[in-house]
Amino acid sequence: MYPVSDRFIAALAESHVVITKVILFRAAGGSETLDHSGGSVSVDLNSVARRTCSVTLADPALIPRTASDKASTYGARLRILRGVRYNDGAEELAPLGIFRLDEVSGDVDDGPVTLSGKSLEVIVSDDKFTAPYRASGTAVGAITALIHRSLPDAEINSSGAVDATIGARTWDIEADPWAAVLELGAAIGAEVFVDPEGVFTIAELPELLSTAPVWTVAAGEGGTYVKADRGMSLDGVYNGVLARGENTEEGVAPVSSLVVDSDPGSPTYWDGPLGHRPTFVTSPTLITTLQCTQAATLKLRSASASNATADVTCLPNAALAPGDVLRVLYPDGTSELHQVAAFDVPLSVEGLCTLRTISAQEDS
């Protein structure tokens, strides 16, 4: 979760003034705050662009007619924030993302106008290889080189990952550089994404049961809970991951590691009633058994958690991030831990937020 004050969290459950800001950064330089009437920011752990936005404005003058207009899609960006204005007039905002402006459309006479954008992963993804591309050295170094290939000034935070040497890997012409980044991250058991401040981040996905909840969604007076839907499905559920690496380019012998759900109390326990349901990860970047283990462990965290899902509708919290662990207190007094996978944050005063989770465990 983005670091906000205890006062911010407390205000979410109380009557408060919602403030949202949309800042346009023009391709030619300069910025301005846009008057807007609504919209939303969508955040999804499994999307190529982890954050997308849609902003509604009244002024049809923002619809560009030439590539040099201020809201042109040729390089303009949006920064979006949502927060609280306290009774003493102080304001606290949490960033919802930095977005490439991808589309501007609307009624040219009367409006409204809609601005749509995606977070900065898409800039790397769109910069397809026009020649074979070879990565080697360490995972973090190779990821950094790929990101800076498309965005030389990009800020990269790798403090949440342990770097390691990788096997050389060559991608063909037309291959997706962002897919290459994700493959390199998986080699060290890490995700790669752009955070709400526009920083490219390399970090491990938090584990549900070993991570302290960042927020409590409670039912009843003074709480933010509205309702919840629960479900279970075996689609996409696995309880073992076999990661394999064979690097003929460098003559490295094949390596592999099978990581399984070894918790007898887990519904996806490898030797439990579910049986064995393995899935596989293969990459020439994996050149040691340890790297295979890390890659398999990362994959297993999401693959084995998907059997219990929940959609928790609550009052919006703009500081949340995918992977955050929450405690949900239901109207019947029971408590569960949830890990956030996706959610939408409205840019209007009205509106609720539905948190889609990838796992739910009884809270001890």
C-alpha positions as a LaTeX table, in Angstrom:
\begin{tabular}{lrrr}
\hline
Residue & $x$ (\AA) & $y$ (\AA) & $z$ (\AA) \\
\hline
Met1 & 0.00 & 0.00 & 0.00 \\
Tyr2 & 1.16 & 3.49 & $-0.76$ \\
Pro3 & 2.36 & 5.08 & 2.50 \\
Val4 & $-0.40$ & 7.29 & 3.89 \\
Ser5 & $-1.08$ & 8.55 & 7.39 \\
Asp6 & $-3.27$ & 6.86 & 10.00 \\
Arg7 & $-5.48$ & 9.93 & 9.70 \\
Phe8 & $-6.03$ & 9.16 & 6.02 \\
Ile9 & $-7.08$ & 5.57 & 6.74 \\
Ala10 & $-9.40$ & 6.63 & 9.56 \\
Ala11 & $-11.05$ & 9.26 & 7.36 \\
Leu12 & $-12.08$ & 6.66 & 4.77 \\
Ala13 & $-14.71$ & 5.28 & 7.15 \\
Glu14 & $-15.95$ & 8.70 & 8.19 \\
Ser15 & $-17.76$ & 11.52 & 6.46 \\
His16 & $-15.06$ & 13.32 & 4.49 \\
Val17 & $-14.46$ & 15.47 & 1.42 \\
Val18 & $-13.11$ & 13.47 & $-1.52$ \\
Ile19 & $-10.62$ & 15.26 & $-3.74$ \\
Thr20 & $-9.25$ & 14.02 & $-7.06$ \\
Lys21 & $-6.66$ & 15.58 & $-9.33$ \\
Val22 & $-5.85$ & 14.93 & $-12.98$ \\
Ile23 & $-2.67$ & 16.57 & $-14.24$ \\
Leu24 & $-1.86$ & 16.69 & $-17.95$ \\
Phe25 & 1.81 & 16.70 & $-18.94$ \\
Arg26 & 2.07 & 17.97 & $-22.50$ \\
Ala27 & 4.47 & 16.29 & $-24.92$ \\
Ala28 & 5.98 & 19.67 & $-25.76$ \\
Gly29 & 6.57 & 20.48 & $-22.07$ \\
Gly30 & 4.58 & 22.06 & $-19.27$ \\
Ser31 & 1.60 & 20.78 & $-17.33$ \\
Glu32 & $-1.84$ & 21.80 & $-16.16$ \\
Thr33 & $-4.54$ & 20.46 & $-13.84$ \\
Leu34 & $-7.67$ & 19.43 & $-15.72$ \\
Asp35 & $-11.21$ & 20.07 & $-14.55$ \\
His36 & $-12.95$ & 16.71 & $-14.67$ \\
Ser37 & $-16.35$ & 15.32 & $-13.78$ \\
Gly38 & $-15.66$ & 11.64 & $-13.35$ \\
Gly39 & $-13.84$ & 8.55 & $-14.51$ \\
Ser40 & $-11.92$ & 5.77 & $-12.84$ \\
Val41 & $-8.57$ & 4.07 & $-12.49$ \\
Ser42 & $-8.45$ & 0.29 & $-12.89$ \\
Val43 & $-5.64$ & $-1.71$ & $-11.26$ \\
Asp44 & $-4.99$ & $-5.35$ & $-12.16$ \\
Leu45 & $-2.19$ & $-7.63$ & $-11.01$ \\
Asn46 & $-2.42$ & $-9.76$ & $-14.17$ \\
Ser47 & $-2.62$ & $-7.02$ & $-16.79$ \\
Val48 & 0.32 & $-6.03$ & $-19.01$ \\
Ala49 & $-0.45$ & $-2.44$ & $-18.06$ \\
Arg50 & $-1.06$ & $-2.78$ & $-14.34$ \\
Arg51 & $-3.03$ & 0.49 & $-14.28$ \\
Thr52 & $-5.44$ & 1.99 & $-16.82$ \\
Cys53 & $-7.51$ & 5.14 & $-16.60$ \\
Ser54 & $-10.58$ & 6.77 & $-18.05$ \\
Val55 & $-11.22$ & 10.46 & $-17.29$ \\
Thr56 & $-14.38$ & 12.38 & $-18.19$ \\
Leu57 & $-14.22$ & 16.13 & $-18.86$ \\
Ala58 & $-16.73$ & 18.70 & $-20.06$ \\
Asp59 & $-14.51$ & 20.86 & $-22.30$ \\
Pro60 & $-14.57$ & 19.74 & $-25.98$ \\
Ala61 & $-11.64$ & 22.09 & $-26.67$ \\
Leu62 & $-9.40$ & 19.33 & $-25.31$ \\
Ile63 & $-10.15$ & 17.12 & $-28.31$ \\
Pro64 & $-6.94$ & 17.38 & $-30.37$ \\
Arg65 & $-7.04$ & 18.30 & $-34.04$ \\
Thr66 & $-3.28$ & 18.23 & $-34.67$ \\
Ala67 & $-0.33$ & 16.33 & $-33.26$ \\
Ser68 & 0.86 & 19.49 & $-31.49$ \\
Asp69 & $-2.33$ & 20.07 & $-29.48$ \\
Lys70 & $-1.86$ & 19.84 & $-25.72$ \\
Ala71 & $-3.96$ & 16.69 & $-25.31$ \\
Ser72 & $-2.47$ & 14.97 & $-28.34$ \\
Thr73 & $-1.81$ & 11.26 & $-27.97$ \\
Tyr74 & 1.73 & 11.72 & $-29.34$ \\
Gly75 & 3.58 & 11.75 & $-26.02$ \\
Ala76 & 1.24 & 13.39 & $-23.49$ \\
Arg77 & 0.86 & 11.82 & $-20.05$ \\
Leu78 & $-1.59$ & 12.00 & $-17.18$ \\
Arg79 & $-0.95$ & 11.89 & $-13.43$ \\
Ile80 & $-3.98$ & 11.02 & $-11.33$ \\
Leu81 & $-4.44$ & 11.26 & $-7.56$ \\
Arg82 & $-7.28$ & 10.78 & $-5.09$ \\
Gly83 & $-7.42$ & 11.70 & $-1.43$ \\
Val84 & $-9.03$ & 13.50 & 1.46 \\
Arg85 & $-9.56$ & 17.10 & 2.49 \\
Tyr86 & $-9.72$ & 17.21 & 6.28 \\
Asn87 & $-11.92$ & 19.49 & 8.35 \\
Asp88 & $-8.97$ & 21.78 & 9.05 \\
Gly89 & $-8.44$ & 22.30 & 5.29 \\
Ala90 & $-5.36$ & 20.09 & 5.02 \\
Glu91 & $-5.21$ & 17.71 & 2.07 \\
Glu92 & $-3.64$ & 14.26 & 1.68 \\
Leu93 & $-3.59$ & 12.50 & $-1.66$ \\
Ala94 & $-2.44$ & 9.09 & $-2.83$ \\
Pro95 & $-1.18$ & 8.67 & $-6.40$ \\
Leu96 & $-3.21$ & 6.40 & $-8.67$ \\
Gly97 & $-0.71$ & 6.28 & $-11.51$ \\
Ile98 & 1.22 & 7.88 & $-14.34$ \\
Phe99 & $-0.42$ & 7.12 & $-17.68$ \\
Arg100 & 0.46 & 7.43 & $-21.33$ \\
Leu101 & $-2.45$ & 9.26 & $-22.95$ \\
Asp102 & $-3.72$ & 6.76 & $-25.52$ \\
Glu103 & $-7.06$ & 8.11 & $-26.67$ \\
Val104 & $-9.08$ & 11.33 & $-26.60$ \\
Ser105 & $-12.64$ & 11.32 & $-27.93$ \\
Gly106 & $-15.97$ & 13.07 & $-27.48$ \\
Asp107 & $-18.64$ & 15.35 & $-28.89$ \\
Val108 & $-16.77$ & 18.25 & $-30.55$ \\
Asp109 & $-19.65$ & 20.66 & $-29.95$ \\
Asp110 & $-20.99$ & 19.96 & $-26.48$ \\
Gly111 & $-18.73$ & 17.35 & $-24.89$ \\
Pro112 & $-18.21$ & 15.39 & $-22.76$ \\
Val113 & $-14.67$ & 14.27 & $-23.56$ \\
Thr114 & $-13.05$ & 11.02 & $-22.46$ \\
Leu115 & $-9.32$ & 10.63 & $-21.93$ \\
Ser116 & $-7.99$ & 7.07 & $-21.76$ \\
Gly117 & $-4.52$ & 5.94 & $-20.78$ \\
Lys118 & $-2.33$ & 3.05 & $-19.69$ \\
Ser119 & 0.57 & 2.87 & $-17.26$ \\
Leu120 & 4.12 & 2.98 & $-18.58$ \\
Glu121 & 4.69 & $-0.77$ & $-19.06$ \\
Val122 & 3.03 & $-0.37$ & $-22.47$ \\
Ile123 & 5.81 & 1.92 & $-23.70$ \\
Val124 & 8.30 & $-0.89$ & $-23.21$ \\
Ser125 & 5.88 & $-3.46$ & $-24.63$ \\
Asp126 & 5.21 & $-1.42$ & $-27.77$ \\
Asp127 & 8.92 & $-1.02$ & $-28.54$ \\
Lys128 & 9.17 & $-4.43$ & $-30.24$ \\
Phe129 & 12.59 & $-5.77$ & $-31.15$ \\
Thr130 & 13.64 & $-4.82$ & $-34.68$ \\
Ala131 & 16.77 & $-6.96$ & $-34.41$ \\
Pro132 & 17.63 & $-10.02$ & $-32.30$ \\
Tyr133 & 18.14 & $-8.90$ & $-28.69$ \\
Arg134 & 20.49 & $-10.71$ & $-26.30$ \\
Ala135 & 20.36 & $-10.36$ & $-22.52$ \\
Ser136 & 23.01 & $-11.66$ & $-20.13$ \\
Gly137 & 24.67 & $-10.78$ & $-16.83$ \\
Thr138 & 22.28 & $-10.40$ & $-13.90$ \\
Ala139 & 18.50 & $-10.35$ & $-13.95$ \\
Val140 & 18.19 & $-6.84$ & $-12.53$ \\
Gly141 & 20.86 & $-5.53$ & $-14.89$ \\
Ala142 & 19.14 & $-7.10$ & $-17.89$ \\
Ile143 & 15.71 & $-5.78$ & $-16.82$ \\
Thr144 & 17.17 & $-2.31$ & $-16.31$ \\
Ala145 & 18.75 & $-2.36$ & $-19.77$ \\
Leu146 & 15.47 & $-3.37$ & $-21.40$ \\
Ile147 & 13.48 & $-0.65$ & $-19.65$ \\
His148 & 16.10 & 2.03 & $-20.37$ \\
Arg149 & 16.17 & 0.93 & $-24.01$ \\
Ser150 & 12.66 & 2.39 & $-24.33$ \\
Leu151 & 12.66 & 4.92 & $-21.47$ \\
Pro152 & 16.23 & 6.16 & $-20.80$ \\
Asp153 & 15.14 & 8.29 & $-17.84$ \\
Ala154 & 12.94 & 5.68 & $-16.15$ \\
Glu155 & 13.41 & 5.24 & $-12.41$ \\
Ile156 & 13.86 & 1.61 & $-11.36$ \\
Asn157 & 13.51 & 0.25 & $-7.81$ \\
Ser158 & 14.90 & $-3.26$ & $-7.31$ \\
Ser159 & 15.15 & $-3.19$ & $-3.50$ \\
Gly160 & 12.39 & $-5.79$ & $-3.17$ \\
Ala161 & 14.26 & $-8.48$ & $-5.10$ \\
Val162 & 17.46 & $-10.50$ & $-4.75$ \\
Asp163 & 19.52 & $-10.24$ & $-7.93$ \\
Ala164 & 21.26 & $-13.23$ & $-9.52$ \\
Thr165 & 23.23 & $-14.17$ & $-12.61$ \\
Ile166 & 21.11 & $-15.43$ & $-15.50$ \\
Gly167 & 21.80 & $-17.52$ & $-18.55$ \\
Ala168 & 22.15 & $-15.64$ & $-21.83$ \\
Arg169 & 18.83 & $-15.30$ & $-23.64$ \\
Thr170 & 18.19 & $-14.04$ & $-27.17$ \\
Trp171 & 14.78 & $-12.81$ & $-28.31$ \\
Asp172 & 13.79 & $-12.75$ & $-31.97$ \\
Ile173 & 12.70 & $-9.81$ & $-34.12$ \\
Glu174 & 9.11 & $-8.73$ & $-33.30$ \\
Ala175 & 9.28 & $-10.19$ & $-29.76$ \\
Asp176 & 7.70 & $-8.21$ & $-26.91$ \\
Pro177 & 10.31 & $-6.54$ & $-24.65$ \\
Trp178 & 7.91 & $-6.38$ & $-21.70$ \\
Ala179 & 7.35 & $-10.15$ & $-21.93$ \\
Ala180 & 11.15 & $-10.42$ & $-21.81$ \\
Val181 & 11.21 & $-8.23$ & $-18.69$ \\
Leu182 & 8.64 & $-10.44$ & $-16.97$ \\
Glu183 & 10.58 & $-13.58$ & $-17.90$ \\
Leu184 & 13.75 & $-12.11$ & $-16.44$ \\
Gly185 & 11.91 & $-11.13$ & $-13.27$ \\
Ala186 & 10.52 & $-14.64$ & $-12.89$ \\
Ala187 & 14.10 & $-15.98$ & $-13.01$ \\
Ile188 & 14.69 & $-14.36$ & $-9.60$ \\
Gly189 & 11.20 & $-14.98$ & $-8.25$ \\
Ala190 & 10.06 & $-11.39$ & $-8.74$ \\
Glu191 & 7.32 & $-9.42$ & $-10.43$ \\
Val192 & 8.06 & $-6.32$ & $-12.48$ \\
Phe193 & 5.52 & $-3.50$ & $-12.69$ \\
Val194 & 5.10 & 0.26 & $-12.61$ \\
Asp195 & 4.00 & 1.64 & $-9.25$ \\
Pro196 & 1.51 & 4.53 & $-8.84$ \\
Glu197 & 4.32 & 7.10 & $-8.93$ \\
Gly198 & 5.61 & 5.82 & $-12.27$ \\
Val199 & 8.57 & 3.91 & $-10.83$ \\
Phe200 & 9.43 & 0.57 & $-12.44$ \\
Thr201 & 9.53 & $-1.88$ & $-9.55$ \\
Ile202 & 11.15 & $-5.30$ & $-9.23$ \\
Ala203 & 9.82 & $-7.09$ & $-6.15$ \\
Glu204 & 8.58 & $-10.39$ & $-4.79$ \\
Leu205 & 4.83 & $-10.91$ & $-4.45$ \\
Pro206 & 3.97 & $-10.84$ & $-0.72$ \\
Glu207 & 2.84 & $-14.13$ & 0.84 \\
Leu208 & $-0.66$ & $-14.08$ & 2.26 \\
Leu209 & $-0.06$ & $-15.74$ & 5.62 \\
Ser210 & 3.33 & $-14.19$ & 6.39 \\
Thr211 & 2.45 & $-10.58$ & 5.53 \\
Ala212 & 0.78 & $-8.20$ & 7.97 \\
Pro213 & $-2.54$ & $-6.81$ & 6.70 \\
Val214 & $-2.28$ & $-3.20$ & 5.55 \\
Trp215 & $-5.96$ & $-2.34$ & 5.99 \\
Thr216 & $-9.04$ & $-3.70$ & 7.73 \\
Val217 & $-12.33$ & $-3.67$ & 5.82 \\
Ala218 & $-14.89$ & $-3.97$ & 8.60 \\
Ala219 & $-18.67$ & $-4.28$ & 8.53 \\
Gly220 & $-20.88$ & $-2.21$ & 10.78 \\
Glu221 & $-20.81$ & 1.34 & 12.04 \\
Gly222 & $-17.50$ & 3.06 & 11.40 \\
Gly223 & $-16.44$ & 0.42 & 8.87 \\
Thr224 & $-15.82$ & 0.52 & 5.11 \\
Tyr225 & $-17.38$ & $-2.86$ & 4.22 \\
Val226 & $-20.48$ & $-2.87$ & 2.01 \\
Lys227 & $-20.87$ & $-6.46$ & 0.78 \\
Ala228 & $-18.92$ & $-9.45$ & $-0.50$ \\
Asp229 & $-19.31$ & $-12.31$ & $-2.96$ \\
Arg230 & $-17.34$ & $-15.53$ & $-2.49$ \\
Gly231 & $-16.57$ & $-18.34$ & $-4.87$ \\
Met232 & $-14.30$ & $-21.26$ & $-5.64$ \\
Ser233 & $-13.08$ & $-22.60$ & $-8.96$ \\
Leu234 & $-10.41$ & $-25.02$ & $-10.12$ \\
Asp235 & $-9.81$ & $-23.08$ & $-13.32$ \\
Gly236 & $-6.17$ & $-22.07$ & $-13.36$ \\
Val237 & $-5.47$ & $-23.72$ & $-10.01$ \\
Tyr238 & $-2.26$ & $-25.72$ & $-9.63$ \\
Asn239 & $-0.53$ & $-27.11$ & $-6.56$ \\
Gly240 & 2.88 & $-27.67$ & $-8.05$ \\
Val241 & 5.19 & $-25.84$ & $-10.44$ \\
Leu242 & 8.09 & $-27.43$ & $-12.28$ \\
Ala243 & 10.58 & $-24.79$ & $-13.43$ \\
Arg244 & 13.20 & $-25.86$ & $-15.97$ \\
Gly245 & 16.17 & $-24.21$ & $-17.60$ \\
Glu246 & 18.41 & $-25.38$ & $-20.42$ \\
Asn247 & 20.80 & $-22.91$ & $-22.00$ \\
Thr248 & 22.34 & $-24.35$ & $-25.15$ \\
Glu249 & 23.60 & $-20.87$ & $-26.07$ \\
Glu250 & 26.08 & $-21.03$ & $-23.18$ \\
Gly251 & 26.35 & $-24.80$ & $-22.92$ \\
Val252 & 24.76 & $-24.93$ & $-19.46$ \\
Ala253 & 23.39 & $-28.32$ & $-18.46$ \\
Pro254 & 19.64 & $-28.61$ & $-17.83$ \\
Val255 & 18.42 & $-27.71$ & $-14.34$ \\
Ser256 & 15.00 & $-28.00$ & $-12.77$ \\
Ser257 & 13.07 & $-27.67$ & $-9.54$ \\
Leu258 & 9.61 & $-28.85$ & $-8.56$ \\
Val259 & 7.93 & $-26.67$ & $-5.92$ \\
Val260 & 4.67 & $-27.98$ & $-4.45$ \\
Asp261 & 2.13 & $-26.89$ & $-1.88$ \\
Ser262 & 3.57 & $-28.72$ & 1.12 \\
Asp263 & 1.13 & $-27.39$ & 3.74 \\
Pro264 & $-1.10$ & $-30.27$ & 4.97 \\
Gly265 & $-3.66$ & $-27.70$ & 6.08 \\
Ser266 & $-3.96$ & $-26.16$ & 2.62 \\
Pro267 & $-6.87$ & $-27.11$ & 0.34 \\
Thr268 & $-4.34$ & $-27.37$ & $-2.50$ \\
Tyr269 & $-1.92$ & $-29.61$ & $-0.56$ \\
Trp270 & 0.14 & $-31.63$ & $-3.06$ \\
Asp271 & $-0.62$ & $-34.95$ & $-1.35$ \\
Gly272 & $-4.17$ & $-34.03$ & $-0.39$ \\
Pro273 & $-7.61$ & $-34.82$ & $-1.85$ \\
Leu274 & $-7.09$ & $-32.46$ & $-4.80$ \\
Gly275 & $-4.39$ & $-34.69$ & $-6.22$ \\
His276 & $-1.42$ & $-33.51$ & $-8.25$ \\
Arg277 & $-2.04$ & $-30.56$ & $-10.62$ \\
Pro278 & 1.35 & $-29.28$ & $-11.83$ \\
Thr279 & 2.06 & $-26.44$ & $-14.22$ \\
Phe280 & 5.37 & $-25.52$ & $-15.83$ \\
Val281 & 7.83 & $-22.65$ & $-16.31$ \\
Thr282 & 10.64 & $-22.92$ & $-18.85$ \\
Ser283 & 13.33 & $-20.36$ & $-19.67$ \\
Pro284 & 16.99 & $-20.45$ & $-20.75$ \\
Thr285 & 17.63 & $-17.66$ & $-18.21$ \\
Leu286 & 17.29 & $-20.29$ & $-15.46$ \\
Ile287 & 20.78 & $-21.74$ & $-15.04$ \\
Thr288 & 20.76 & $-22.91$ & $-11.40$ \\
Thr289 & 18.46 & $-25.04$ & $-9.30$ \\
Leu290 & 18.00 & $-22.10$ & $-6.93$ \\
Gln291 & 16.73 & $-19.89$ & $-9.77$ \\
Cys292 & 14.32 & $-22.63$ & $-10.83$ \\
Thr293 & 13.07 & $-22.84$ & $-7.25$ \\
Gln294 & 12.55 & $-19.07$ & $-7.06$ \\
Ala295 & 10.69 & $-18.98$ & $-10.37$ \\
Ala296 & 8.49 & $-21.91$ & $-9.39$ \\
Thr297 & 7.74 & $-20.41$ & $-5.97$ \\
Leu298 & 6.58 & $-17.12$ & $-7.50$ \\
Lys299 & 4.29 & $-18.93$ & $-9.93$ \\
Leu300 & 2.88 & $-21.18$ & $-7.21$ \\
Arg301 & 1.86 & $-18.27$ & $-4.98$ \\
Ser302 & $-0.80$ & $-17.17$ & $-7.44$ \\
Ala303 & $-1.55$ & $-20.56$ & $-9.00$ \\
Ser304 & $-2.40$ & $-22.26$ & $-5.70$ \\
Ala305 & $-4.32$ & $-19.29$ & $-4.28$ \\
Ser306 & $-6.95$ & $-18.95$ & $-6.98$ \\
Asn307 & $-9.33$ & $-21.62$ & $-5.67$ \\
Ala308 & $-10.88$ & $-19.25$ & $-3.12$ \\
Thr309 & $-11.78$ & $-15.86$ & $-4.50$ \\
Ala310 & $-13.82$ & $-12.95$ & $-3.26$ \\
Asp311 & $-15.21$ & $-9.68$ & $-4.56$ \\
Val312 & $-15.33$ & $-7.32$ & $-1.60$ \\
Thr313 & $-17.26$ & $-4.11$ & $-2.16$ \\
Cys314 & $-16.14$ & $-1.29$ & 0.10 \\
Leu315 & $-15.51$ & 2.43 & 0.30 \\
Pro316 & $-12.58$ & 3.39 & $-1.96$ \\
Asn317 & $-9.00$ & 3.43 & $-0.70$ \\
Ala318 & $-6.71$ & 5.01 & $-3.30$ \\
Ala319 & $-3.58$ & 3.90 & $-1.46$ \\
Leu320 & $-4.14$ & 0.18 & $-2.12$ \\
Ala321 & $-1.96$ & $-1.84$ & $-4.50$ \\
Pro322 & $-2.20$ & $-5.33$ & $-6.01$ \\
Gly323 & $-0.66$ & $-7.91$ & $-3.71$ \\
Asp324 & $-1.70$ & $-6.04$ & $-0.56$ \\
Val325 & $-3.03$ & $-8.25$ & 2.21 \\
Leu326 & $-6.28$ & $-7.13$ & 3.84 \\
Arg327 & $-8.32$ & $-8.26$ & 6.81 \\
Val328 & $-12.06$ & $-8.43$ & 6.12 \\
Leu329 & $-14.47$ & $-8.46$ & 9.07 \\
Tyr330 & $-17.87$ & $-9.73$ & 7.96 \\
Pro331 & $-21.26$ & $-8.82$ & 9.46 \\
Asp332 & $-21.46$ & $-12.25$ & 11.17 \\
Gly333 & $-18.25$ & $-11.52$ & 13.09 \\
Thr334 & $-15.98$ & $-13.84$ & 11.10 \\
Ser335 & $-12.65$ & $-12.60$ & 9.81 \\
Glu336 & $-10.61$ & $-13.50$ & 6.72 \\
Leu337 & $-7.33$ & $-12.48$ & 5.14 \\
His338 & $-7.47$ & $-11.54$ & 1.47 \\
Gln339 & $-4.82$ & $-10.69$ & $-1.10$ \\
Val340 & $-5.81$ & $-8.01$ & $-3.60$ \\
Ala341 & $-5.62$ & $-8.84$ & $-7.31$ \\
Ala342 & $-7.60$ & $-6.04$ & $-8.95$ \\
Phe343 & $-9.85$ & $-3.08$ & $-8.20$ \\
Asp344 & $-11.29$ & 0.14 & $-9.64$ \\
Val345 & $-11.03$ & 3.53 & $-7.96$ \\
Pro346 & $-13.67$ & 6.12 & $-8.97$ \\
Leu347 & $-12.67$ & 9.69 & $-9.72$ \\
Ser348 & $-16.06$ & 11.03 & $-8.65$ \\
Val349 & $-17.26$ & 11.74 & $-5.13$ \\
Glu350 & $-19.82$ & 8.97 & $-5.41$ \\
Gly351 & $-18.95$ & 5.40 & $-6.12$ \\
Leu352 & $-17.72$ & 2.31 & $-4.37$ \\
Cys353 & $-14.74$ & 0.04 & $-4.96$ \\
Thr354 & $-14.85$ & $-3.70$ & $-5.58$ \\
Leu355 & $-11.70$ & $-5.52$ & $-4.56$ \\
Arg356 & $-11.12$ & $-8.73$ & $-6.48$ \\
Thr357 & $-8.90$ & $-11.08$ & $-4.51$ \\
Ile358 & $-6.78$ & $-14.04$ & $-5.53$ \\
Ser359 & $-6.99$ & $-15.81$ & $-2.21$ \\
Ala360 & $-8.92$ & $-15.89$ & 1.00 \\
Gln361 & $-7.85$ & $-17.58$ & 4.21 \\
Glu362 & $-9.53$ & $-17.78$ & 7.59 \\
Asp363 & $-7.94$ & $-15.26$ & 9.92 \\
Ser364 & $-6.48$ & $-16.83$ & 13.02 \\
\hline
\end{tabular}
